[in-house]
């Protein structure tokens, strides 16, 4: 049930209509059942896995709150963390590590070792709901939130269909209180939710799906052997594809939640206007980057113990972030590149000192310097995404090896024109959002203006939607 499919809206509309006819407790039970139906639509076999892990963490949370006198509180906490990451590891990474181990032994001359591989389907959304469960257990253990007394409330926090498959990753302290409190219908927020859904559909169906045509052609070899221009075309097209795809998904998710009276955190804040990779990760997939900061980077020591350990912690965090995205060495290299660049940036551009005078603002780069830094950051990102998109390390290296060949062919012009046609409008939208700090263009305009924009969005969707064969990129994670 893809967010850009008719099936999703045939599901969403009756759910929203029935939901607002119920009281708060009935709303939660109804949404929980609807979310399980939504998840089971993908593959009902994995419902038991998600419900089972949800139940275990719900019960463990009752035992580990700081107010509890249970002498085994720490052991229960460790058990929950190990269990959650073991489930994620077995389903997502067992074949990867087992295959890599067998490959290493094969190169050493040890062949045909009978190590079994698990040929199973990756459960949808397991990376996302596992991170939410871990965050909940950690926050309860540290006393940041109280353990939920209602299984229905906790289960809905984990499985609410709007964020279940590909996020945004919801923090317990933000979403769980919303689940536990009564929600009232707000016409303005409802309308904003509809506008976010339109925004997400444009980003996904028009920008991402059309850029995907170019990216798939370059990485699939349809343009021939790699050269400088194809590296630019392929990496730029995929960079805009993944941005339009996931920011579009996040907008639809956030809009769907607002139709039900919930607020999800903003997941993207114009990331391609970042002048350094540090800033990029404060603007890109914010729910993941803040989760990694709070539950991995800071527990590792953060930046509290000097440059070398800071660089180590950044590198470990980003390598694991890369591996979170997929069980392939290409994702490890992607994360390693970001870890190295972040460490170098931190060394040459350290964070503002706490002892700095608050009345003296930090020095800002000039216009040309700012845009030079933004262009450099965008290109570093694009080149790293070559590993993210490629099916193997060899394929990524073969693509990037073409950077030394500047041969131009006439058909490249139309391909670059198509890329500009679908990426520049989104770039202009980001400039408007950066200036206004709104969640979607013209968010404070009169209803008539925004209704006209919605009608225009429907027309654009009808005329320019790309292939419906391109599933959301982050569904595989």
C-alpha positions as CSV (number, residue, x, y, z in Angstrom):
1,X,0.0,0.0,0.0
2,X,2.3,2.8,-1.3
3,X,1.6,6.3,-0.2
4,X,1.3,7.4,-3.8
5,X,-1.2,4.7,-4.8
6,X,-5.0,4.9,-4.9
7,X,-5.1,2.0,-2.4
8,X,-3.6,4.2,0.3
9,X,-6.2,6.9,-0.1
10,X,-9.0,4.3,-0.2
11,X,-7.6,3.2,3.1
12,X,-6.9,6.7,4.6
13,X,-10.2,8.4,3.8
14,X,-12.6,6.0,5.6
15,X,-10.1,5.7,8.5
16,X,-10.1,9.5,9.0
17,X,-13.9,9.7,8.7
18,X,-14.5,6.9,11.2
19,X,-11.7,8.0,13.6
20,X,-13.3,11.4,14.3
21,X,-16.6,9.8,15.3
22,X,-15.0,7.9,18.3
23,X,-13.9,8.9,21.8
24,X,-10.1,8.9,22.6
25,X,-9.8,5.4,23.9
26,X,-11.8,4.0,21.0
27,X,-9.7,6.1,18.6
28,X,-6.5,4.5,19.8
29,X,-7.8,1.0,19.6
30,X,-9.3,1.7,16.1
31,X,-6.1,3.3,14.8
32,X,-4.0,0.4,16.3
33,X,-6.1,-2.2,14.4
34,X,-6.1,0.0,11.2
35,X,-2.3,0.2,11.5
36,X,-1.9,-3.5,11.9
37,X,-4.1,-3.9,8.8
38,X,-1.9,-1.4,6.9
39,X,1.2,-3.4,7.9
40,X,-0.3,-6.7,7.2
41,X,-1.2,-5.5,3.7
42,X,2.5,-5.7,2.9
43,X,3.0,-9.2,4.4
44,X,0.8,-10.5,7.1
45,X,3.5,-13.0,8.2
46,X,5.6,-10.2,9.8
47,X,2.7,-8.9,12.0
48,X,3.5,-11.5,14.6
49,X,7.1,-10.3,14.7
50,X,6.2,-6.6,15.2
51,X,3.4,-7.4,17.7
52,X,5.7,-9.8,19.6
53,X,8.6,-7.3,20.0
54,X,6.1,-4.5,20.9
55,X,4.6,-6.7,23.6
56,X,8.0,-7.7,25.1
57,X,9.2,-4.1,25.3
58,X,5.9,-3.0,26.8
59,X,6.3,-5.5,29.6
60,X,10.0,-4.8,30.1
61,X,9.3,-1.1,30.4
62,X,7.1,-1.8,33.4
63,X,10.1,-3.3,35.2
64,X,12.9,-0.8,34.4
65,X,11.6,2.6,35.4
66,X,13.9,4.3,38.0
67,X,11.1,4.3,40.5
68,X,11.0,0.5,40.5
69,X,12.9,-1.3,43.2
70,X,13.5,-4.3,40.9
71,X,17.1,-5.5,41.5
72,X,17.1,-6.8,38.0
73,X,16.2,-3.5,36.4
74,X,19.5,-3.2,34.5
75,X,19.5,-6.8,33.3
76,X,16.0,-6.3,31.9
77,X,17.1,-3.1,30.1
78,X,20.1,-4.9,28.6
79,X,18.0,-7.8,27.6
80,X,15.6,-5.6,25.7
81,X,18.4,-3.7,23.9
82,X,20.1,-7.0,22.9
83,X,16.8,-8.6,21.8
84,X,15.8,-5.6,19.6
85,X,19.1,-5.4,17.8
86,X,19.4,-9.2,17.5
87,X,16.0,-9.3,15.7
88,X,17.1,-6.5,13.5
89,X,20.5,-8.1,12.9
90,X,19.2,-11.5,12.0
91,X,16.6,-10.3,9.6
92,X,18.6,-7.5,8.0
93,X,22.3,-8.4,8.3
94,X,22.9,-12.2,8.9
95,X,23.3,-13.0,5.2
96,X,25.5,-9.9,4.7
97,X,28.0,-10.8,7.4
98,X,27.8,-14.6,6.7
99,X,28.4,-13.9,3.0
100,X,31.3,-11.5,3.7
101,X,32.8,-14.1,6.0
102,X,32.5,-16.9,3.4
103,X,34.0,-14.6,0.8
104,X,37.0,-13.8,3.0
105,X,37.6,-17.5,3.7
106,X,37.3,-18.2,-0.1
107,X,40.1,-15.7,-0.8
108,X,42.2,-17.5,1.8
109,X,41.7,-20.8,0.1
110,X,39.1,-22.2,2.4
111,X,36.2,-23.3,0.2
112,X,32.7,-24.8,0.5
113,X,32.3,-24.1,4.3
114,X,28.7,-25.3,5.1
115,X,27.6,-22.0,6.7
116,X,23.8,-21.6,6.3
117,X,22.3,-18.5,4.9
118,X,18.8,-17.3,5.8
119,X,16.9,-16.6,2.6
120,X,14.0,-14.5,4.0
121,X,12.2,-11.3,3.1
122,X,13.2,-8.2,5.0
123,X,10.3,-7.2,7.2
124,X,8.9,-3.8,6.1
125,X,9.9,-0.9,8.3
126,X,11.9,-3.0,10.8
127,X,14.8,-0.5,11.0
128,X,12.3,2.3,11.8
129,X,10.2,0.6,14.5
130,X,13.2,-1.0,16.1
131,X,14.8,2.4,16.6
132,X,11.6,3.7,18.2
133,X,11.4,0.7,20.5
134,X,15.0,1.2,21.6
135,X,14.5,4.9,22.1
136,X,11.4,4.2,24.3
137,X,13.3,1.6,26.4
138,X,16.3,3.9,26.9
139,X,14.1,6.9,27.8
140,X,12.1,4.9,30.3
141,X,15.2,3.4,31.9
142,X,16.8,6.9,32.3
143,X,13.6,8.4,33.7
144,X,13.0,10.8,30.8
145,X,9.4,9.5,30.3
146,X,7.1,7.2,32.3
147,X,6.3,3.7,31.0
148,X,3.0,3.5,29.3
149,X,0.4,1.8,31.3
150,X,-1.7,1.0,28.3
151,X,-0.6,-1.5,25.7
152,X,-2.9,0.1,23.2
153,X,-1.2,3.5,23.7
154,X,2.3,2.0,23.4
155,X,1.4,-0.2,20.5
156,X,-0.1,2.8,18.6
157,X,3.0,4.8,19.3
158,X,5.1,2.1,17.7
159,X,2.8,1.1,14.8
160,X,0.9,4.2,13.8
161,X,0.6,3.6,10.1
162,X,1.7,7.2,9.0
163,X,5.3,6.6,10.2
164,X,5.4,2.8,10.4
165,X,7.1,1.9,7.1
166,X,9.7,4.6,6.6
167,X,9.5,7.1,9.4
168,X,10.0,9.8,10.4
169,X,11.4,8.0,13.5
170,X,9.2,9.3,16.3
171,X,10.7,10.2,19.7
172,X,8.8,8.8,22.7
173,X,8.7,12.1,24.5
174,X,7.0,13.8,21.4
175,X,4.5,11.3,20.1
176,X,3.6,9.1,23.1
177,X,2.0,12.0,25.1
178,X,-0.1,12.8,22.0
179,X,-1.3,9.3,21.9
180,X,-2.2,9.3,25.6
181,X,-4.1,12.6,25.5
182,X,-7.5,13.4,23.8
183,X,-7.2,15.0,20.4
184,X,-9.6,17.6,19.1
185,X,-10.4,18.4,15.5
186,X,-8.7,21.5,14.2
187,X,-9.9,22.6,10.8
188,X,-6.7,24.7,10.1
189,X,-4.4,21.8,11.0
190,X,-6.5,19.5,8.9
191,X,-6.2,21.7,5.9
192,X,-2.4,22.0,6.5
193,X,-2.3,18.2,6.5
194,X,-4.0,18.1,3.1
195,X,-1.5,20.6,1.7
196,X,1.4,18.6,3.1
197,X,0.1,15.5,1.3
198,X,-0.2,17.4,-2.0
199,X,3.4,18.7,-1.4
200,X,4.6,15.2,-0.8
201,X,2.9,13.8,-3.9
202,X,4.6,16.4,-6.1
203,X,8.0,15.7,-4.5
204,X,7.6,12.0,-5.0
205,X,5.6,11.5,-8.2
206,X,6.9,14.5,-10.2
207,X,10.4,15.2,-9.0
208,X,11.7,11.9,-7.6
209,X,10.1,9.5,-10.2
210,X,11.3,11.6,-13.2
211,X,14.8,12.0,-11.8
212,X,14.8,8.2,-11.2
213,X,14.4,7.7,-14.9
214,X,17.8,9.5,-15.5
215,X,19.5,7.9,-12.5
216,X,18.4,4.4,-13.5
217,X,19.6,5.0,-17.0
218,X,23.1,6.1,-15.9
219,X,23.6,3.5,-13.2
220,X,22.1,0.8,-15.5
221,X,24.5,1.6,-18.3
222,X,21.9,2.7,-20.9
223,X,24.0,5.8,-21.7
224,X,27.1,3.7,-22.3
225,X,30.4,3.6,-20.5
226,X,31.0,6.2,-17.8
227,X,32.5,9.6,-18.3
228,X,32.6,12.9,-16.4
229,X,29.2,14.1,-17.7
230,X,27.5,10.8,-16.9
231,X,28.9,10.9,-13.4
232,X,27.4,14.3,-12.9
233,X,24.1,13.4,-14.5
234,X,23.8,10.1,-12.6
235,X,24.8,11.4,-9.2
236,X,22.9,14.7,-9.5
237,X,19.8,12.8,-10.7
238,X,19.9,10.3,-7.9
239,X,20.6,13.0,-5.3
240,X,17.4,14.9,-6.3
241,X,15.6,11.6,-6.6
242,X,16.3,10.5,-3.1
243,X,15.6,13.9,-1.7
244,X,12.3,14.3,-3.5
245,X,11.4,10.7,-2.7
246,X,12.0,10.7,1.1
247,X,11.0,14.3,1.8
248,X,7.9,13.6,-0.2
249,X,7.2,10.5,1.9
250,X,7.8,12.5,5.0
251,X,5.4,15.2,3.9
252,X,2.7,12.6,3.2
253,X,3.3,10.9,6.5
254,X,3.2,14.2,8.4
255,X,0.1,15.3,6.5
256,X,-1.7,12.0,7.2
257,X,-0.9,12.3,10.9
258,X,-2.2,15.8,11.0
259,X,-5.6,14.6,9.5
260,X,-5.8,12.5,12.7
261,X,-4.7,15.2,15.1
262,X,-1.1,14.2,15.6
263,X,2.0,16.3,15.0
264,X,5.2,14.6,13.6
265,X,8.6,16.3,13.7
266,X,9.8,18.1,10.5
267,X,12.2,15.6,8.8
268,X,13.8,17.9,6.2
269,X,14.8,21.5,6.3
270,X,16.2,22.5,2.8
271,X,19.3,20.2,3.1
272,X,20.8,21.3,-0.2
273,X,21.3,24.8,1.1
274,X,23.8,23.4,3.6
275,X,27.3,25.0,3.4
276,X,29.0,22.0,5.2
277,X,28.2,18.4,5.7
278,X,27.8,19.1,9.4
279,X,24.9,21.4,8.6
280,X,23.6,18.9,6.0
281,X,23.0,16.3,8.7
282,X,21.2,18.8,10.8
283,X,18.8,19.4,7.9
284,X,18.6,15.9,6.3
285,X,16.5,13.0,7.8
286,X,16.4,14.9,11.1
287,X,14.6,12.1,12.9
288,X,17.5,9.7,12.1
289,X,20.3,12.1,12.6
290,X,19.1,13.3,16.0
291,X,18.4,9.6,17.0
292,X,22.0,8.8,16.1
293,X,23.3,11.8,18.0
294,X,21.3,11.1,21.2
295,X,21.5,7.3,21.3
296,X,24.9,6.6,19.7
297,X,27.2,9.5,19.2
298,X,26.7,11.1,22.7
299,X,26.9,7.7,24.6
300,X,30.2,7.0,22.7
301,X,31.5,10.2,24.2
302,X,30.5,12.8,21.7
303,X,32.9,15.7,21.4
304,X,33.8,15.8,25.1
305,X,37.3,14.1,25.0
306,X,39.4,15.9,22.4
307,X,39.7,15.9,18.6
308,X,40.9,12.3,18.1
309,X,38.1,10.7,20.1
310,X,35.5,13.1,18.5
311,X,36.8,12.0,15.1
312,X,36.5,8.4,16.2
313,X,33.0,8.8,17.5
314,X,31.9,10.6,14.3
315,X,33.4,7.9,12.1
316,X,31.8,5.0,14.1
317,X,28.4,6.8,14.1
318,X,28.4,7.4,10.4
319,X,29.6,4.0,9.4
320,X,26.8,2.5,11.5
321,X,24.4,5.0,9.9
322,X,25.5,3.8,6.5
323,X,25.0,0.2,7.5
324,X,21.6,1.0,8.9
325,X,20.6,2.0,5.4
326,X,21.4,-1.4,3.9
327,X,23.3,-4.7,4.2
328,X,26.0,-4.0,1.6
329,X,29.5,-2.8,1.7
330,X,28.5,0.2,-0.5
331,X,26.5,1.6,2.4
332,X,29.5,1.1,4.7
333,X,31.7,3.1,2.3
334,X,29.0,5.8,2.0
335,X,28.9,6.1,5.8
336,X,32.7,6.1,6.1
337,X,33.0,8.9,3.5
338,X,30.6,11.0,5.6
339,X,32.4,10.1,8.8
340,X,35.8,11.2,7.4
341,X,34.5,14.5,6.0
342,X,32.6,15.3,9.2
343,X,35.8,14.7,11.2
344,X,37.8,16.9,8.9
345,X,35.2,19.6,9.0
346,X,35.1,19.5,12.8
347,X,38.9,19.9,12.9
348,X,39.1,22.9,10.6
349,X,35.7,24.4,11.6
350,X,35.2,23.6,15.3
351,X,31.9,24.3,17.0
352,X,31.4,27.7,18.5
353,X,33.0,27.8,22.0
354,X,30.7,28.0,24.9
355,X,33.0,30.7,26.3
356,X,32.5,32.9,23.2
357,X,30.9,36.2,23.8
358,X,27.1,35.8,23.2
359,X,26.8,39.5,22.0
360,X,29.3,38.8,19.2
361,X,27.5,36.9,16.4
362,X,29.5,34.2,14.5
363,X,31.1,35.5,11.3
364,X,29.1,34.6,8.2
365,X,30.6,34.0,4.8
366,X,30.0,36.4,2.0
367,X,27.5,35.6,-0.8
368,X,30.0,34.0,-3.2
369,X,31.8,32.1,-0.4
370,X,28.5,30.8,0.9
371,X,27.3,29.5,-2.5
372,X,30.7,28.1,-3.2
373,X,30.5,26.1,0.0
374,X,27.0,25.0,-0.8
375,X,28.0,23.8,-4.2
376,X,31.1,22.0,-2.8
377,X,28.9,20.3,-0.1
378,X,26.3,19.2,-2.7
379,X,29.0,17.6,-4.9
380,X,30.6,15.8,-2.0
381,X,27.2,14.4,-1.1
382,X,26.5,13.5,-4.7
383,X,29.7,11.6,-5.1
384,X,29.2,9.7,-1.9
385,X,25.7,8.8,-3.1
386,X,27.3,7.0,-6.0
387,X,28.1,4.3,-3.4
388,X,24.6,4.5,-1.9
389,X,23.0,3.9,-5.4
390,X,25.4,1.4,-6.9
391,X,24.7,-2.3,-6.5
392,X,28.3,-3.1,-5.7
393,X,31.6,-1.5,-4.8
394,X,32.9,-2.5,-8.2
395,X,30.0,-0.7,-10.0
396,X,30.5,2.4,-7.9
397,X,34.3,2.5,-8.7
398,X,33.7,1.9,-12.4
399,X,31.2,4.8,-12.5
400,X,33.5,7.2,-10.7
401,X,36.5,6.1,-12.8
402,X,34.9,7.9,-15.7
403,X,35.6,11.3,-14.1
404,X,38.8,11.5,-16.1
405,X,37.0,11.2,-19.5
406,X,35.3,14.4,-20.7
407,X,33.8,13.1,-23.9
408,X,30.5,14.8,-24.7
409,X,27.6,13.4,-26.7
410,X,24.7,15.4,-28.0
411,X,22.0,13.3,-26.2
412,X,23.4,14.5,-22.9
413,X,21.9,17.9,-23.4
414,X,18.3,16.7,-23.4
415,X,19.1,14.5,-20.3
416,X,20.5,17.5,-18.4
417,X,17.5,19.6,-19.6
418,X,15.1,17.0,-18.1
419,X,17.1,17.0,-14.9
420,X,16.9,20.8,-14.6
421,X,13.2,20.8,-15.5
422,X,12.3,18.6,-12.5
423,X,14.9,19.6,-9.9
424,X,15.1,23.4,-10.3
425,X,11.4,24.0,-9.3
426,X,12.0,22.1,-6.1
427,X,15.2,24.1,-5.5
428,X,13.2,27.3,-5.9
429,X,10.6,26.0,-3.4
430,X,13.4,25.3,-0.9
431,X,14.7,28.9,-1.3
432,X,11.1,30.1,-0.5
433,X,10.8,27.8,2.5
434,X,14.2,28.9,3.8
435,X,13.2,32.5,3.6
436,X,9.8,32.1,5.1
437,X,10.5,29.2,7.6
438,X,7.1,27.6,6.5
439,X,6.4,23.9,6.2
440,X,5.1,24.3,2.6
441,X,4.9,27.3,0.2
442,X,2.4,30.0,1.0
443,X,1.4,28.3,4.2
444,X,0.0,31.6,5.7
445,X,-1.8,32.7,2.5
446,X,-5.6,32.8,2.4
447,X,-7.5,29.6,1.9
448,X,-8.5,30.6,-1.6
449,X,-4.8,30.9,-2.6
450,X,-3.9,27.6,-1.1
451,X,-6.9,25.8,-2.6
452,X,-5.8,27.1,-6.0
453,X,-2.3,25.7,-5.3
454,X,-3.8,22.4,-4.4
455,X,-5.8,22.4,-7.7
456,X,-2.6,23.3,-9.6
457,X,-0.8,20.4,-7.8
458,X,-3.4,18.0,-9.0
459,X,-3.0,19.2,-12.5
460,X,0.8,18.9,-12.3
461,X,0.5,15.4,-10.9
462,X,-1.8,14.4,-13.8
463,X,0.5,15.9,-16.4
464,X,4.0,15.1,-15.1
465,X,3.9,12.1,-12.8
466,X,6.7,9.7,-13.5
467,X,6.7,6.0,-13.6
468,X,4.7,4.3,-10.9
469,X,7.1,1.5,-10.8
470,X,9.5,3.4,-8.5
471,X,8.8,2.4,-4.9
472,X,9.9,4.8,-2.2
473,X,13.7,4.4,-1.8
474,X,13.6,4.2,2.0
475,X,11.1,1.3,2.0
476,X,14.1,-1.1,1.6
477,X,15.6,0.1,4.9
